[in-house]
């Protein structure tokens, strides 16, 4: 019989995509989720591309050309 996995609540330094604990000294990426009103998300270095693919925007990043209001 398989052992039940122990589930623990996420801490502020856990990746919100894969759930792994970020190691001490390991950089984290902060993203904003536009689908959740700009809610801040913590993402590990392994998942930053997945976050961008979901449409999450790096916190503090400016919009790139082609995004935002159309030119007049």
C-alpha positions as CSV (number, residue, x, y, z in Angstrom):
1,X,0.0,0.0,0.0
2,X,1.3,3.5,-0.9
3,X,2.2,5.9,1.9
4,X,0.1,9.0,2.1
5,X,1.9,12.1,1.1
6,X,2.3,14.6,3.9
7,X,0.7,17.9,2.9
8,X,2.0,21.1,4.4
9,X,0.8,24.7,3.8
10,X,2.8,26.8,1.5
11,X,5.2,29.3,3.1
12,X,5.9,32.7,1.5
13,X,9.1,31.2,0.0
14,X,7.5,28.2,-1.6
15,X,6.9,28.1,-5.4
16,X,3.3,28.7,-6.1
17,X,3.5,26.5,-9.3
18,X,5.3,23.4,-8.3
19,X,5.1,23.8,-4.5
20,X,8.7,23.1,-3.7
21,X,10.4,24.9,-0.9
22,X,12.9,27.5,-2.2
23,X,16.4,26.8,-0.7
24,X,18.1,29.3,1.5
25,X,20.0,31.8,-0.8
26,X,18.2,30.6,-3.9
27,X,16.7,33.5,-5.9
28,X,12.9,33.7,-6.3
29,X,11.0,35.4,-9.0
30,X,8.0,37.6,-8.1
31,X,5.1,37.7,-10.5
32,X,1.7,39.4,-10.6
33,X,-1.3,37.4,-11.7
34,X,-3.6,39.6,-13.8
35,X,-6.4,37.1,-13.6
36,X,-6.4,37.5,-9.8
37,X,-6.3,41.3,-9.7
38,X,-2.5,41.5,-9.8
39,X,-2.0,39.2,-6.9
40,X,1.7,38.7,-6.2
41,X,3.0,35.2,-6.7
42,X,6.4,33.6,-5.7
43,X,8.0,31.3,-8.3
44,X,11.1,29.3,-8.1
45,X,13.9,29.6,-10.7
46,X,12.8,26.3,-12.3
47,X,9.2,27.5,-13.0
48,X,9.6,31.1,-14.2
49,X,8.9,30.2,-17.8
50,X,5.8,28.3,-16.8
51,X,4.6,31.5,-14.9
52,X,5.2,33.6,-18.0
53,X,3.3,31.1,-20.1
54,X,0.3,31.4,-17.8
55,X,0.3,35.1,-18.5
56,X,1.8,36.1,-15.2
57,X,3.8,39.3,-15.4
58,X,7.1,39.9,-13.6
59,X,6.5,42.2,-10.6
60,X,7.9,45.6,-11.5
61,X,8.3,44.8,-15.1
62,X,7.2,47.4,-17.7
63,X,4.9,46.3,-20.5
64,X,6.8,45.4,-23.6
65,X,6.1,47.0,-27.0
66,X,2.9,45.7,-28.6
67,X,1.1,45.5,-25.2
68,X,-1.1,48.1,-23.6
69,X,-3.0,50.9,-25.4
70,X,-2.9,51.0,-29.1
71,X,-0.9,53.9,-30.7
72,X,-3.0,56.8,-32.1
